[in-house]
Amino acid sequence: MTSDPVTGVGIHSGRPVRVWLHRTPGALRFRTPAGEVPARVEAVVTTDRSTVLGAGAARVATVEHVLAALRVAGFWSGVVVELD
């Protein structure tokens, strides 16, 4: 199952962004053009003004909002959050 994209503007970057939610087996993670980032405390790169997760060259900022929404909805695994 894949959602229709949600579009908006990055709160800190000011850049346009599209977000899709995919149901898939495995741990919750973010998919970016630079690679995948696990939604795990070990992936925290910084917490200056927002929570930034990273793995290799991939970075995802202000993840706490979507992670909280997914958790409240009952999801902590089986979801890929894809960002363009």
KANOR-V927454 format. One record per residue. N is the residue number from 1. OMEGA is omega in radians with two decimals (999 if undefined). D_FIRST is the distance of its C-alpha to the first C-alpha in whole Angstrom. Layout:
n=[N/N]
omega=[OMEGA/OMEGA]
d_first=[D_FIRST/D_FIRST]
//
This chain:
n=[1/2/3/4/5/6/7/8/9/10/11/12/13/14/15/16/17/18/19/20/21/22/23/24/25/26/27/28/29/30/31/32/33/34/35/36/37/38/39/40/41/42/43/44/45/46/47/48/49/50/51/52/53/54/55/56/57/58/59/60/61/62/63/64/65/66/67/68/69/70/71/72/73/74/75/76/77/78/79/80/81/82/83/84]
omega=[3.09/3.12/2.92/-3.11/2.95/-3.11/3.12/-3.14/3.11/-3.05/3.14/-3.10/-3.07/-3.11/3.06/-3.14/2.99/-3.11/3.04/3.01/3.14/2.98/-3.10/3.11/3.05/-3.09/3.04/-3.11/3.09/3.10/3.12/3.05/-3.12/3.14/-3.13/-3.14/3.12/3.07/-3.09/-3.13/3.13/-3.13/3.14/3.13/3.12/3.05/3.12/-3.13/3.06/3.06/3.13/3.06/3.13/3.04/-3.06/3.14/-3.08/3.08/3.07/-3.07/3.10/-3.08/-3.03/-3.11/3.14/3.10/3.11/3.14/3.12/-3.13/3.12/3.12/3.08/-3.13/2.95/3.03/3.08/3.12/2.96/3.05/-3.09/3.13/3.11/999]
d_first=[0/4/7/10/12/15/18/22/25/25/27/30/29/29/27/24/20/17/14/10/8/6/5/8/11/14/16/15/16/16/16/18/20/23/21/19/20/20/20/23/27/28/26/28/30/32/32/34/33/29/27/27/25/25/25/28/28/24/25/22/25/24/22/23/22/18/19/21/18/15/18/19/16/16/14/16/14/11/10/11/12/13/16/18]
//
